[in-house]
Amino acid sequence: MALHFIGVDPNTGQGESPTVWVDDERRELVIQGYRPDEHLLQQIHDSPAPNHTPGIPDHEYVIRLPFSMIPNIRKACDAADELG
């Protein structure tokens, strides 16, 4: 896997670190964020995406990211675009 670090949330210290990478072999964004609380998971279950089963499949996760990560997500998207 060719994992390329893009950035860490600029508003976190040593203990927390929402982070984004680009995996150029799998052609994926890799994102580390905060675990959702039960209230958020219930909201997701109660408001499924159109034409999708309610809930989150066992092979998927939901993460939360602070708005301060938006510039890093944009950088990751730009890096992915450069890969074609």
N, C-alpha and C positions, 0 to 999 in steps of 0.2 A: 504494500500500500504506500503510495506517495502522498503522505499527509502534509499539507502546508499550513502552518500557523498563520492566521489572519489577524486576530486581535482579541483582547480581553476587555471586559467592561471597565471603562476608565474610572468608574465610581466605586470600585471595590478595592479592598485591601488584601491582605495575605489570606484571610480565611474564606473568602468567597471569590469565585472567579468565573462568571459566565464567559464562555470562550467560543470562538468559531474557527474552524479549519476548513480547507478545501481538500478533498480526496480526489486527485486527478485520475487515478486508475478506476475507481468505482464511479467517478463522475457524480459526486455527492457533496453537499454541504454537511459538515459534522458540527453539531451544536451542543454545547454543555450549558445547562441552565438550572433553574430552580424547580424542584418537585412541586406539582400543583397540590393544593389542599383538597379535602373532600368536597367542599362547597363548589369549587371550580369544576371538579370532575362531575358532580351532579348536574351542574349547568350544561356541561358538554353533552351529557347523556340526555338531558331534557330538550336540547336544541340540536339535533343531529343535522349534519350537512345534508342537503337535498339528495335523495336517492341513495342514502347510506343507512346502514343499520345503526340504531342508537348504541352509544358506548364506544369503547376503545378496544380494538382487537388485542389479544394477548401478545402479539408480536410487535405492537407499536407502543410508543410512549408519548405523553404530552409533557412539554417543558414550558416554563415561563421565562421570559427575558425582559429585562428593564428597557425602557425606551432609549436609554443611553447606549444600548448595543446597536441601534439602527445604523450608525456609520460603519461599524464593523460588518454588519450583515450586507450592506451595500458593497463594501470592499470585496466580500466573499462572492457576491453575485457578479461583480465585475471580473474577478479572477476566473470564475467559472465560465463567463462569456468568452474570455480570451482563449479558453480551451476548445471552444467551438461547440 
